[in-house]
Amino acid sequence: MEHLSLIPGTTGATPVQNVGAYGQELSNVIVCVQAYDKETKQMVVIPKAECGFSYRKSRFNTTDKGRFFITSITIALSHDPPMPPFYASLEAYLNENKITKYTPKVIRDAVIAIRNSKLPDPKKVANCGSFFANPIIDSFQLDSVVAKYPGIPRWQVDSEHYKLSAAWMLENLGLKGYHEPNTGMAIWDNQPLVLVNEKAPNTASLLAFRDAIIKRVEERFGVTLQQEPELI
Ligand SMILES: Cc1cc2nc3c(=O)[nH]c(=O)nc-3n(C[C@H](O)[C@H](O)[C@H](O)COP(=O)(O)OP(=O)(O)OC[C@H]3O[C@@H](n4cnc5c(N)ncnc54)[C@H](O)[C@@H]3O)c2cc1C
């Protein structure tokens, strides 16, 4: 789970959206979740197979949202060193820095260096990390997107579904580093999935900015971006 370094938050929240980064997800290492079940009023142990994990999803943020208070998690870590191939940007960093010996510490340091260079520090710049999840589409829809945009990065999720790079789509639209004067919102220069509040007065500004981005992506790619953070 060295790829998950520097993701801010508490342990109990990690299974909720099955936190992930650089090709790893919590579900790769989790064994079970200990929780208080508000329905049965009992402490329960939920094995991984019953957590409903998928990309940025679990039963805790879908079918059973709000039902469990997660008190601890059990994980199983490998003694084997991390092995390539790594996620493209991580691989590029390792090559550029001529790193060939892979230990969890080496990979963790690389991930921290990449994140620090790409992502704004939420303590200094108002943001909540990636605002859009990578959209998952079926192979039929993929064919029509790839016909127009052959270079679009995609990853196979299962036999029928593919994940597209939302960051690539926003960059293709010229939105990377875009500062929107009306709403006071902007897209971060080094990572287009991160929306930052420069001088937006209220949530309506954020939502207007979000909707405009979703519309532009729909018009160009025929794909609807999904918001990752929860709106309270
Ligand atoms: C700069 C930045 C970068 C980020 N990068 C990533 C990334 O790379 N990958 C990624 O996956 N996420 C990323 N995130 C999102 C965030 O870090 C995760 O969602 C994290 O798990 C949130 O933890 P939290 O403790 O703040 O939870 P909160 O945001 O407070 O809660 C998230 C949800 O989980 C529920 N919850 C929290 N704790 C518990 C519990 N103990 N039991 C039951 N439900 C609970 C809440 O009710 C809420 O619905 C990033 C966020 C920021 C600000």
PDBQT file of the ligand as one rigid body, heavy atoms in Angstrom, charges set to zero:
ROOT
HETATM    1  C1  LIG A 301      -5.299  16.735  -1.329  1.00  0.00    +0.000 C 
HETATM    2  C2  LIG A 301      -6.142  15.496  -1.344  1.00  0.00    +0.000 A 
HETATM    3  C3  LIG A 301      -5.720  14.389  -2.068  1.00  0.00    +0.000 A 
HETATM    4  C4  LIG A 301      -6.479  13.210  -2.078  1.00  0.00    +0.000 A 
HETATM    5  N1  LIG A 301      -6.039  12.153  -2.804  1.00  0.00    +0.000 NA
HETATM    6  C5  LIG A 301      -6.766  11.006  -2.837  1.00  0.00    +0.000 A 
HETATM    7  C6  LIG A 301      -6.303   9.875  -3.590  1.00  0.00    +0.000 A 
HETATM    8  O1  LIG A 301      -5.251   9.902  -4.206  1.00  0.00    +0.000 OA
HETATM    9  N2  LIG A 301      -7.069   8.747  -3.573  1.00  0.00    +0.000 N 
HETATM   10  C7  LIG A 301      -8.237   8.676  -2.872  1.00  0.00    +0.000 A 
HETATM   11  O2  LIG A 301      -8.865   7.604  -2.912  1.00  0.00    +0.000 OA
HETATM   12  N3  LIG A 301      -8.695   9.721  -2.151  1.00  0.00    +0.000 NA
HETATM   13  C8  LIG A 301      -7.987  10.891  -2.128  1.00  0.00    +0.000 A 
HETATM   14  N4  LIG A 301      -8.452  11.978  -1.436  1.00  0.00    +0.000 N 
HETATM   15  C9  LIG A 301      -9.742  11.869  -0.746  1.00  0.00    +0.000 C 
HETATM   16  C10 LIG A 301      -9.602  11.588   0.778  1.00  0.00    +0.000 C 
HETATM   17  O3  LIG A 301      -8.274  11.616   1.196  1.00  0.00    +0.000 OA
HETATM   18  C11 LIG A 301     -10.190  10.233   1.123  1.00  0.00    +0.000 C 
HETATM   19  O4  LIG A 301     -11.533  10.198   0.742  1.00  0.00    +0.000 OA
HETATM   20  C12 LIG A 301     -10.082   9.942   2.623  1.00  0.00    +0.000 C 
HETATM   21  O5  LIG A 301     -10.441   8.600   2.848  1.00  0.00    +0.000 OA
HETATM   22  C13 LIG A 301     -10.943  10.872   3.436  1.00  0.00    +0.000 C 
HETATM   23  O6  LIG A 301     -10.702  10.598   4.801  1.00  0.00    +0.000 OA
HETATM   24  P1  LIG A 301     -11.424  11.434   5.956  1.00  0.00    +0.000 P 
HETATM   25  O7  LIG A 301     -10.993  10.805   7.254  1.00  0.00    +0.000 OA
HETATM   26  O8  LIG A 301     -11.141  12.894   5.760  1.00  0.00    +0.000 OA
HETATM   27  O9  LIG A 301     -12.938  11.116   5.672  1.00  0.00    +0.000 OA
HETATM   28  P2  LIG A 301     -14.160  12.114   5.446  1.00  0.00    +0.000 P 
HETATM   29  O10 LIG A 301     -13.914  12.901   4.191  1.00  0.00    +0.000 OA
HETATM   30  O11 LIG A 301     -14.437  12.814   6.712  1.00  0.00    +0.000 OA
HETATM   31  O12 LIG A 301     -15.317  11.058   5.194  1.00  0.00    +0.000 OA
HETATM   32  C14 LIG A 301     -15.479  10.408   3.933  1.00  0.00    +0.000 C 
HETATM   33  C15 LIG A 301     -16.710   9.516   4.033  1.00  0.00    +0.000 C 
HETATM   34  O13 LIG A 301     -16.409   8.412   4.869  1.00  0.00    +0.000 OA
HETATM   35  C16 LIG A 301     -17.301   8.342   5.984  1.00  0.00    +0.000 C 
HETATM   36  N5  LIG A 301     -16.502   7.933   7.137  1.00  0.00    +0.000 N 
HETATM   37  C17 LIG A 301     -15.385   8.541   7.613  1.00  0.00    +0.000 A 
HETATM   38  N6  LIG A 301     -14.897   7.852   8.673  1.00  0.00    +0.000 NA
HETATM   39  C18 LIG A 301     -15.729   6.782   8.856  1.00  0.00    +0.000 A 
HETATM   40  C19 LIG A 301     -15.753   5.675   9.788  1.00  0.00    +0.000 A 
HETATM   41  N7  LIG A 301     -14.845   5.554  10.747  1.00  0.00    +0.000 N 
HETATM   42  N8  LIG A 301     -16.778   4.772   9.675  1.00  0.00    +0.000 NA
HETATM   43  C20 LIG A 301     -17.717   4.902   8.704  1.00  0.00    +0.000 A 
HETATM   44  N9  LIG A 301     -17.743   5.903   7.802  1.00  0.00    +0.000 NA
HETATM   45  C21 LIG A 301     -16.762   6.823   7.868  1.00  0.00    +0.000 A 
HETATM   46  C22 LIG A 301     -17.862   9.768   6.106  1.00  0.00    +0.000 C 
HETATM   47  O14 LIG A 301     -19.130   9.742   6.712  1.00  0.00    +0.000 OA
HETATM   48  C23 LIG A 301     -17.925  10.196   4.660  1.00  0.00    +0.000 C 
HETATM   49  O15 LIG A 301     -19.081   9.665   4.034  1.00  0.00    +0.000 OA
HETATM   50  C24 LIG A 301      -7.703  13.162  -1.384  1.00  0.00    +0.000 A 
HETATM   51  C25 LIG A 301      -8.124  14.269  -0.645  1.00  0.00    +0.000 A 
HETATM   52  C26 LIG A 301      -7.359  15.423  -0.619  1.00  0.00    +0.000 A 
HETATM   53  C27 LIG A 301      -7.820  16.598   0.186  1.00  0.00    +0.000 C 
ENDROOT
TORSDOF 0
